[in-house]
Amino acid sequence: MKNIIILWLSVSLSYIAVAQVITVKDIETGAPLDMTTLSSVNPKAVTMTNAEGQADISSFVGAEKIEIRRLGYKTEEIAYTALAQVNFEVLLVVSTTVFDEIVVSATRWSQNSSDVPTKITVISAKEVALQNPQTAADLLSISGEVFIQKSQQGGGSPMIRGFATNRLLYTIDGVRMNSAIFRAGNIQNVISLDPFVIENTEVFFGPGSIIYGSDAIGGVMSFQTLTAQMSLTAKPSITGKAVSRYASANNENTHHFDINTGWKKWAAITSFTHTTFGNLRMGKHGPDEYLKTYTVQRIDSLDRVLENVDPLVQDPSGYSQVNLMQKIRFNPNEVWDLQYGFHYSETSAYARYDRHLETQSNGSPVYAVWNYGPQIWRMNNFSVTHTGNNVVYDRMTIRLAEQYFEESRIDRQLNASRLRTNLEKVKAYSANVDFEKSVNKHQWYYGVEYVFNEVTSIGSAINVKNGSPISVSDRYPASAWKSYAGYFNYQFVASKQLLLQTGVRVSGFNIQSDFSRHLDFFPFDFTSSSTQNANTTASIGFVYTPAETWKISVNASTGFRAPNVDDIGKIFDFGSGEVIVPNTSLEAEYAYNGEISVSKIFGDVVKMDATAFYTYLDNAMVRRAFQVNSKDSILYDGQLSKVYAIQNAAYGTVYGFNAGIEIKLPSGFSLSSRYNYQLGKEEMDNEEVKRSRHAAPAFGVTRLAYQKTSCLCNFMPCIMLR
């Protein structure tokens, strides 16, 4: 009898050891579900299903509870040993009313959104495929909770909770994208991302400085690109997709392909996208002042103002873009995961359309040329993740990244001879080490970060009549921007209903600038500057879930934005007879935020949620009148101009709410709606308080959706895990 038991155990264990691939499917259609997240606490393990709905779960052996989550489906829980009873196949039930998605933006690690006291919105790859956005800026607008401003077709500047531009943070595959020249004016960096390779997008609302540091005041936009997938069998796995698209509104032509090749320990994914946008055609029922009645062309060495044959066509507004991505992944064993990623994006030059609409008092255009030059972004990213389950950490990730940014501005006024170009280049290097550790009811997230930016700025000009060079100033001084920080985040599960979270971050920054090249143009009394400071931010919040269908969370947090090179060293004319000059005495600005959120599900049919928030911005960096050598005006480009500089001279407030409802209707229909209201105010230079220009008007979105399903349960045995 003893020998029989030993033989039975041996056979069972060997069966379990071999059968380490799980398949996740839709219970109604039987279709495999990719991007399904599987996680367990003991042992600490996380994985995701591939295009065939399969995942290797060898690292989950012995787990008493494996949580299986996918956006739009009910979460299931099962022990590892129970999977053998269902042949390692799990069928998920569709549900549009859930609030327990997997998110990573809150701590850099995968966790249940119901364990996070801050509001996070997830935009899935499925939603992106359905909405088919032209750019990554359009992708963000899918959420109905991010307002996008566009001054030209090659643009897209997000606004979140009354903040925008350099008070919002972008991350790509966990790497900070914000550079030392992110400005207060509208920025277009998000269009460098390829929406076809975005695997998952998360929008973290409110200050995220504990994890992400400077700039994360209004929110964090976290983009995860496609992950190279391994083969789960002895044979190589090859998957991919190709897309061609045409849009009549702007004569868009897009061509994309990506291919993933996976082996047992190695995988690689390659992606390429090319897009051309023609001039955009506007709607015919808008105000007449929006019509473009003219175009400017240079003919026979003269600027000619010609009639626009079709005033509804925004001429010029077209451009083209190319995106390339290459990723390589290596899993030597179940505890190590090494990934390398290469991203490259380049646009053609494109017109800043709002400048081309500006006219003089006699009705003539102000500019013959006002273009953004090619916008280039490149990133090399290498990450190593180790599942240690030791005293120091359960999981550790090291991220090393190198980025290159290039942008330029090219302008010439009508009938003027000088064509000016400002070219900016930034080399950015970053290193992050992040740890996760859990013991019973306690969870720790902690890490360190170092960021270095090298800024090169070159101003040049030529005489278009004879091609001779003209001396002009640079936009920025040659600069080095450094940031270094350590953070600690702690979660305590007080009970099944109550979770507490608190965190702290200590950051330091340093800016070294050389103004030597500016002295030929401006009467500065210094040739270089050195600025350094330190910042401490903190947060505390709790999540209360009185029942599975209720979630109540309260959070208080602080955020900061350290001065960058654009704040301290910029020189440019932002208006006729007005020039902004460097100010080397800037300090960081701080945000203090409080919010409360409530979510409720009614009978698996209706889900409602609402979040109210209030943010106070102190020591705000704003443009104010300034003096150079005790003078309030200087000569700039041959014109006497009033002097301004960025200064810590104001405060601001933003408050508002966000609300949403999702309703499951009969026969496969569903209705969803979101509404956002925010009111931002800021102190002016005359101490009056007026509405902030970055606080978007009330906005929202309502969608009626239909999903057709065909149940295969009549033709195959179905086992649903509950």
TAWO-V204767 format. One record per residue. RES is the residue in three letters. SS is DSSP state (H for helix, E for strand, L for the rest). PHI is phi in degrees with one decimal (NA if undefined). Layout:
res = (RES | RES)
ss = (SS | SS)
phi = (PHI | PHI)
//
This chain:
res = (MET | LYS | ASN | ILE | ILE | ILE | LEU | TRP | LEU | SER | VAL | SER | LEU | SER | TYR | ILE | ALA | VAL | ALA | GLN | VAL | ILE | THR | VAL | LYS | ASP | ILE | GLU | THR | GLY | ALA | PRO | LEU | ASP | MET | THR | THR | LEU | SER | SER | VAL | ASN | PRO | LYS | ALA | VAL | THR | MET | THR | ASN | ALA | GLU | GLY | GLN | ALA | ASP | ILE | SER | SER | PHE | VAL | GLY | ALA | GLU | LYS | ILE | GLU | ILE | ARG | ARG | LEU | GLY | TYR | LYS | THR | GLU | GLU | ILE | ALA | TYR | THR | ALA | LEU | ALA | GLN | VAL | ASN | PHE | GLU | VAL | LEU | LEU | VAL | VAL | SER | THR | THR | VAL | PHE | ASP | GLU | ILE | VAL | VAL | SER | ALA | THR | ARG | TRP | SER | GLN | ASN | SER | SER | ASP | VAL | PRO | THR | LYS | ILE | THR | VAL | ILE | SER | ALA | LYS | GLU | VAL | ALA | LEU | GLN | ASN | PRO | GLN | THR | ALA | ALA | ASP | LEU | LEU | SER | ILE | SER | GLY | GLU | VAL | PHE | ILE | GLN | LYS | SER | GLN | GLN | GLY | GLY | GLY | SER | PRO | MET | ILE | ARG | GLY | PHE | ALA | THR | ASN | ARG | LEU | LEU | TYR | THR | ILE | ASP | GLY | VAL | ARG | MET | ASN | SER | ALA | ILE | PHE | ARG | ALA | GLY | ASN | ILE | GLN | ASN | VAL | ILE | SER | LEU | ASP | PRO | PHE | VAL | ILE | GLU | ASN | THR | GLU | VAL | PHE | PHE | GLY | PRO | GLY | SER | ILE | ILE | TYR | GLY | SER | ASP | ALA | ILE | GLY | GLY | VAL | MET | SER | PHE | GLN | THR | LEU | THR | ALA | GLN | MET | SER | LEU | THR | ALA | LYS | PRO | SER | ILE | THR | GLY | LYS | ALA | VAL | SER | ARG | TYR | ALA | SER | ALA | ASN | ASN | GLU | ASN | THR | HIS | HIS | PHE | ASP | ILE | ASN | THR | GLY | TRP | LYS | LYS | TRP | ALA | ALA | ILE | THR | SER | PHE | THR | HIS | THR | THR | PHE | GLY | ASN | LEU | ARG | MET | GLY | LYS | HIS | GLY | PRO | ASP | GLU | TYR | LEU | LYS | THR | TYR | THR | VAL | GLN | ARG | ILE | ASP | SER | LEU | ASP | ARG | VAL | LEU | GLU | ASN | VAL | ASP | PRO | LEU | VAL | GLN | ASP | PRO | SER | GLY | TYR | SER | GLN | VAL | ASN | LEU | MET | GLN | LYS | ILE | ARG | PHE | ASN | PRO | ASN | GLU | VAL | TRP | ASP | LEU | GLN | TYR | GLY | PHE | HIS | TYR | SER | GLU | THR | SER | ALA | TYR | ALA | ARG | TYR | ASP | ARG | HIS | LEU | GLU | THR | GLN | SER | ASN | GLY | SER | PRO | VAL | TYR | ALA | VAL | TRP | ASN | TYR | GLY | PRO | GLN | ILE | TRP | ARG | MET | ASN | ASN | PHE | SER | VAL | THR | HIS | THR | GLY | ASN | ASN | VAL | VAL | TYR | ASP | ARG | MET | THR | ILE | ARG | LEU | ALA | GLU | GLN | TYR | PHE | GLU | GLU | SER | ARG | ILE | ASP | ARG | GLN | LEU | ASN | ALA | SER | ARG | LEU | ARG | THR | ASN | LEU | GLU | LYS | VAL | LYS | ALA | TYR | SER | ALA | ASN | VAL | ASP | PHE | GLU | LYS | SER | VAL | ASN | LYS | HIS | GLN | TRP | TYR | TYR | GLY | VAL | GLU | TYR | VAL | PHE | ASN | GLU | VAL | THR | SER | ILE | GLY | SER | ALA | ILE | ASN | VAL | LYS | ASN | GLY | SER | PRO | ILE | SER | VAL | SER | ASP | ARG | TYR | PRO | ALA | SER | ALA | TRP | LYS | SER | TYR | ALA | GLY | TYR | PHE | ASN | TYR | GLN | PHE | VAL | ALA | SER | LYS | GLN | LEU | LEU | LEU | GLN | THR | GLY | VAL | ARG | VAL | SER | GLY | PHE | ASN | ILE | GLN | SER | ASP | PHE | SER | ARG | HIS | LEU | ASP | PHE | PHE | PRO | PHE | ASP | PHE | THR | SER | SER | SER | THR | GLN | ASN | ALA | ASN | THR | THR | ALA | SER | ILE | GLY | PHE | VAL | TYR | THR | PRO | ALA | GLU | THR | TRP | LYS | ILE | SER | VAL | ASN | ALA | SER | THR | GLY | PHE | ARG | ALA | PRO | ASN | VAL | ASP | ASP | ILE | GLY | LYS | ILE | PHE | ASP | PHE | GLY | SER | GLY | GLU | VAL | ILE | VAL | PRO | ASN | THR | SER | LEU | GLU | ALA | GLU | TYR | ALA | TYR | ASN | GLY | GLU | ILE | SER | VAL | SER | LYS | ILE | PHE | GLY | ASP | VAL | VAL | LYS | MET | ASP | ALA | THR | ALA | PHE | TYR | THR | TYR | LEU | ASP | ASN | ALA | MET | VAL | ARG | ARG | ALA | PHE | GLN | VAL | ASN | SER | LYS | ASP | SER | ILE | LEU | TYR | ASP | GLY | GLN | LEU | SER | LYS | VAL | TYR | ALA | ILE | GLN | ASN | ALA | ALA | TYR | GLY | THR | VAL | TYR | GLY | PHE | ASN | ALA | GLY | ILE | GLU | ILE | LYS | LEU | PRO | SER | GLY | PHE | SER | LEU | SER | SER | ARG | TYR | ASN | TYR | GLN | LEU | GLY | LYS | GLU | GLU | MET | ASP | ASN | GLU | GLU | VAL | LYS | ARG | SER | ARG | HIS | ALA | ALA | PRO | ALA | PHE | GLY | VAL | THR | ARG | LEU | ALA | TYR | GLN | LYS | THR | SER | CYS | LEU | CYS | ASN | PHE | MET | PRO | CYS | ILE | MET | LEU | ARG)
ss = (L | H | H | H | H | H | H | H | H | H | H | H | H | H | H | H | H | H | L | L | E | E | E | E | E | E | L | L | L | L | L | E | L | L | L | L | E | E | E | E | L | L | L | L | E | E | E | E | L | L | L | L | L | E | E | E | L | H | H | H | L | L | L | L | L | E | E | E | E | L | L | L | E | L | L | E | E | E | L | H | H | H | H | H | H | H | L | L | E | E | E | E | L | E | L | L | L | L | L | L | L | E | E | L | L | L | L | L | L | L | E | E | H | H | H | L | L | L | L | E | E | E | E | E | H | H | H | H | H | H | H | L | L | L | L | H | H | H | H | H | H | L | L | L | L | L | E | E | E | L | L | L | L | L | L | L | E | E | E | E | L | L | E | E | H | H | H | E | E | E | E | E | L | L | E | E | L | L | L | L | L | L | L | L | L | L | L | L | H | H | H | H | L | L | H | H | H | E | E | E | E | E | E | E | E | L | L | L | H | H | H | H | L | L | L | L | L | L | E | E | E | E | E | E | E | L | L | L | L | L | L | L | L | L | L | L | E | E | E | E | E | E | E | E | E | E | E | L | L | L | L | E | E | E | E | E | E | E | E | E | E | E | L | L | L | E | E | E | E | E | E | E | E | E | E | E | E | L | L | E | E | L | L | L | L | L | L | H | H | H | L | L | L | E | E | E | E | E | E | L | L | E | E | E | E | E | E | L | L | L | L | L | E | E | L | L | L | L | E | E | E | E | E | E | E | E | E | E | E | E | E | E | E | L | L | E | E | E | E | E | E | E | E | E | E | E | E | L | L | E | E | L | H | H | H | H | L | L | E | L | L | L | L | L | E | L | E | E | E | E | E | E | L | L | L | E | E | E | E | E | E | E | E | E | E | E | E | L | L | L | L | L | L | L | E | E | E | E | E | E | E | E | E | E | E | E | E | E | E | E | E | E | E | L | L | L | L | E | E | E | E | E | E | E | E | E | E | E | E | E | E | E | E | E | E | E | E | E | E | L | L | E | E | E | E | E | E | E | E | E | E | E | E | E | E | E | E | E | E | E | E | E | E | L | L | L | L | L | E | E | L | L | L | L | L | L | L | E | E | E | E | E | E | E | E | E | E | E | E | E | E | E | E | L | L | L | L | E | E | E | E | E | E | E | E | E | E | E | E | E | E | E | E | E | L | H | H | H | L | L | L | L | L | L | L | L | L | E | E | E | E | E | E | E | E | E | E | E | E | E | E | E | E | E | L | L | L | L | L | E | E | E | E | E | E | E | E | E | E | E | E | L | L | L | H | H | H | H | H | L | L | E | E | E | E | L | L | E | E | E | L | L | L | L | L | L | L | L | E | E | E | E | E | E | E | E | E | E | E | E | E | E | L | L | L | E | E | E | E | E | E | E | E | E | E | E | E | E | E | E | E | E | E | E | E | L | L | E | L | L | E | L | E | E | E | E | L | L | E | E | E | E | E | E | E | E | E | E | E | E | E | E | E | E | E | E | E | E | E | E | E | E | E | E | L | H | H | H | E | E | E | E | E | E | E | E | E | E | E | E | E | E | E | L | L | L | L | L | E | E | E | L | L | L | L | L | L | L | E | E | E | E | E | E | E | E | L | L | L | L | L | L | L | L | L | L | L | L | L | E | L | L)
phi = (NA | -59.9 | -65.1 | -64.6 | -63.8 | -61.7 | -63.3 | -62.6 | -63.4 | -63.8 | -64.1 | -64.0 | -65.6 | -67.5 | -65.6 | -64.9 | -64.7 | -78.8 | -82.9 | -111.5 | -111.9 | -102.7 | -120.6 | -114.0 | -132.9 | -76.2 | -66.7 | -87.8 | -97.9 | 75.0 | -73.3 | -66.0 | -111.7 | -80.3 | 55.0 | -87.4 | -94.6 | -116.0 | -146.2 | -143.3 | -87.8 | -137.6 | -72.4 | -72.6 | -154.9 | -143.6 | -150.5 | -140.2 | -73.1 | -91.0 | -63.4 | -90.7 | 73.3 | -113.0 | -151.7 | -82.3 | -115.1 | -61.3 | -77.0 | -97.1 | -55.0 | 91.1 | -66.4 | -80.6 | -145.8 | -109.7 | -91.1 | -118.4 | -128.6 | -149.6 | -57.3 | 92.6 | -131.0 | -70.4 | -72.8 | -117.8 | -130.8 | -157.5 | -80.3 | -60.2 | -64.8 | -77.0 | -64.7 | -62.0 | -69.7 | -113.8 | 56.3 | 54.3 | -129.6 | -122.0 | -110.9 | -100.4 | -101.7 | -64.8 | -153.1 | -88.1 | -118.8 | -134.5 | -136.6 | -129.8 | -69.2 | -83.7 | -130.1 | -124.5 | -68.4 | -72.6 | -136.6 | 76.7 | -122.6 | -65.5 | -155.7 | -74.2 | -62.1 | -72.0 | -100.8 | -115.7 | -79.4 | -104.8 | -81.4 | -134.1 | -109.1 | -109.6 | -112.0 | -83.1 | -62.8 | -65.0 | -64.4 | -63.5 | -62.4 | -72.1 | -78.3 | 55.8 | -69.7 | -76.5 | -135.6 | -67.2 | -65.0 | -64.3 | -58.8 | -62.2 | -70.3 | -57.2 | -62.8 | 74.0 | -127.5 | -122.5 | -90.0 | -111.9 | -100.4 | -133.5 | -89.2 | -157.5 | -63.0 | -82.4 | -147.8 | 154.4 | -111.3 | -68.4 | -128.6 | -134.4 | 51.8 | 82.7 | -124.8 | -153.7 | 49.7 | -80.1 | -106.1 | -124.2 | -119.0 | -111.6 | -131.2 | -125.1 | 52.5 | 82.5 | -104.9 | -65.7 | -96.2 | -56.3 | -108.2 | -73.2 | -116.6 | -61.3 | -108.4 | -78.2 | -74.5 | -58.6 | -119.0 | -119.7 | -62.4 | -65.3 | -72.1 | -66.5 | -80.7 | -95.7 | -62.8 | -72.7 | -111.3 | -82.7 | -80.2 | -160.5 | -126.5 | -124.9 | -113.9 | -95.3 | -93.7 | 91.7 | -58.1 | -122.5 | -69.8 | -59.2 | -92.2 | -111.8 | 80.6 | -61.2 | 85.8 | -83.5 | -98.2 | -84.4 | 165.6 | -128.5 | -106.8 | -108.6 | -110.5 | -111.1 | -86.8 | -53.0 | -99.1 | -63.3 | -107.2 | -77.6 | -83.2 | -98.2 | -128.1 | -72.8 | -91.1 | -62.7 | -110.1 | -123.0 | -134.4 | 178.0 | -153.0 | -137.7 | -137.1 | -127.1 | -144.2 | -130.3 | -125.6 | -76.4 | -61.5 | -136.6 | 49.6 | -74.5 | -125.3 | -125.5 | -133.6 | -140.6 | -147.9 | -142.9 | -139.5 | -115.6 | -119.4 | -126.4 | -116.4 | -64.8 | -119.5 | -122.6 | -153.3 | -145.1 | -133.5 | -123.7 | -137.5 | -143.7 | -137.7 | -129.7 | -133.8 | -123.4 | -114.6 | -82.1 | -62.4 | -79.6 | -98.2 | -87.9 | -69.7 | -89.7 | -109.3 | -85.1 | -63.2 | -64.5 | -68.5 | -84.0 | -68.7 | -99.7 | -89.1 | -142.7 | -134.9 | -115.8 | -132.6 | -96.8 | -127.4 | 54.3 | 65.0 | -131.1 | -80.1 | -112.8 | -94.2 | -109.1 | -73.1 | -78.3 | -56.4 | -124.8 | -61.4 | -76.3 | -90.1 | -81.8 | -110.3 | -100.7 | -149.0 | -81.0 | -165.6 | -132.0 | -152.5 | -127.8 | -130.7 | -133.3 | -137.1 | -135.7 | -128.0 | -130.8 | -131.0 | -135.8 | -116.7 | -65.0 | -158.5 | -76.1 | -107.0 | -119.5 | -138.4 | -112.5 | -136.3 | -121.3 | -132.6 | -124.5 | -125.8 | -142.9 | -139.9 | -147.1 | -101.4 | -78.4 | -64.2 | -146.6 | -76.9 | -84.3 | -64.1 | -64.7 | -69.8 | -73.0 | -89.5 | -69.5 | -127.4 | -82.5 | -61.7 | -89.2 | 91.6 | -77.2 | -62.2 | -75.3 | -116.4 | -88.4 | -139.1 | -152.5 | -125.3 | -84.7 | -72.5 | -52.6 | -97.7 | -117.0 | -137.6 | -134.7 | -140.3 | -109.6 | -134.1 | -126.5 | -130.8 | -129.0 | -116.2 | -125.4 | -93.5 | -97.6 | 48.4 | -114.5 | -65.5 | -84.0 | -155.5 | -88.1 | -140.5 | -135.9 | -130.5 | -111.1 | -120.7 | -119.8 | -141.6 | -127.9 | -129.4 | -132.9 | -121.2 | -140.0 | -148.7 | -153.7 | -128.9 | -128.2 | -145.3 | -155.2 | -74.5 | -58.7 | 66.8 | -84.5 | -93.3 | -89.0 | -105.8 | -101.7 | -130.0 | -112.8 | -109.7 | -121.2 | -129.8 | -131.5 | -104.2 | -120.6 | -126.8 | -145.2 | -139.2 | -128.2 | -126.5 | -123.1 | -127.0 | -132.9 | -146.4 | -131.1 | -138.2 | 55.0 | -92.7 | -110.5 | -134.2 | -119.9 | -127.5 | -152.2 | 177.8 | -133.5 | -145.5 | -137.0 | -132.1 | -134.5 | -120.8 | -113.4 | -108.2 | -122.3 | -129.9 | -132.0 | -100.8 | -147.9 | -158.3 | -134.9 | -87.7 | -68.7 | -79.8 | -130.0 | 78.0 | -75.9 | -73.5 | -126.8 | -76.6 | -138.9 | -81.1 | -80.2 | -74.4 | -127.3 | -75.8 | -63.6 | -142.1 | -127.0 | -115.3 | -124.9 | -140.4 | -143.5 | -157.4 | -136.8 | -136.4 | -145.5 | -127.8 | -130.8 | -122.7 | -130.7 | -88.5 | -67.9 | -159.9 | -64.3 | -99.5 | -125.9 | -129.2 | -113.7 | -141.4 | -146.9 | -158.2 | -148.5 | -138.0 | -116.1 | -127.5 | -133.4 | -141.5 | -147.2 | -126.5 | -114.9 | -129.5 | -117.9 | -99.3 | -56.0 | -70.4 | -88.0 | -67.4 | -73.9 | -118.0 | -132.3 | -83.3 | -72.9 | -101.8 | -145.0 | -111.2 | -150.1 | -147.0 | -138.9 | -126.7 | -147.4 | -164.5 | -131.5 | -139.1 | -127.5 | -127.9 | -148.0 | -151.3 | -151.5 | -163.3 | -144.3 | -122.5 | -119.8 | -119.8 | -62.9 | -154.5 | -62.6 | -99.8 | -124.5 | -145.2 | -126.4 | -135.8 | -132.3 | -145.6 | -127.2 | -151.8 | -121.1 | -140.6 | -148.1 | -133.0 | -78.5 | -58.3 | -117.2 | -66.5 | -63.4 | -71.2 | -84.0 | -116.7 | -72.9 | -132.4 | -165.8 | -93.7 | -93.9 | -166.1 | -63.1 | 74.9 | -134.9 | -133.5 | -102.8 | -126.1 | -65.8 | -138.7 | -90.2 | -109.1 | -69.4 | -123.5 | -70.2 | -103.2 | -124.7 | -120.3 | -120.7 | -127.2 | -134.7 | -152.7 | -138.5 | -128.9 | -134.9 | -129.2 | -147.9 | -111.0 | -111.3 | 58.0 | 58.0 | -121.8 | -126.9 | -123.0 | -128.0 | -148.5 | -151.7 | -134.1 | -114.7 | -144.2 | -144.3 | -129.6 | -114.8 | -104.7 | -113.1 | 59.2 | -63.6 | -84.1 | -135.7 | -85.0 | -138.5 | -59.5 | -144.2 | -134.3 | -119.8 | 53.0 | 66.6 | -115.6 | -92.4 | -142.7 | -139.1 | -79.7 | -132.8 | 54.4 | 78.1 | -121.2 | -69.8 | -124.7 | -71.6 | -93.7 | -131.1 | -153.1 | -74.5 | -139.4 | -81.8 | -137.8 | -157.6 | -133.3 | -148.0 | -134.5 | -138.9 | -141.6 | 170.7 | -150.8 | -133.3 | -139.2 | -150.7 | -143.8 | -129.1 | -127.2 | -88.7 | -100.7 | -65.8 | 62.6 | 87.2 | -88.8 | -148.9 | -128.7 | -136.6 | -151.4 | -133.3 | -138.7 | -128.7 | -132.7 | -144.7 | -127.8 | -109.8 | -131.9 | -141.8 | -79.1 | -88.6 | -69.3 | -95.9 | 72.4 | -74.6 | -109.6 | -126.7 | -67.5 | -71.7 | -74.8 | -100.6 | -87.3 | -64.9 | -65.2 | -57.0 | -150.8 | -179.2 | -153.6 | -128.3 | -131.2 | -108.8 | -120.6 | -134.9 | -128.9 | -92.1 | -126.8 | -129.0 | -81.0 | -98.8 | -66.7 | -74.9 | -114.3 | -149.6 | -68.2 | -117.5 | -119.9 | -103.7 | -84.3 | -127.3)
//
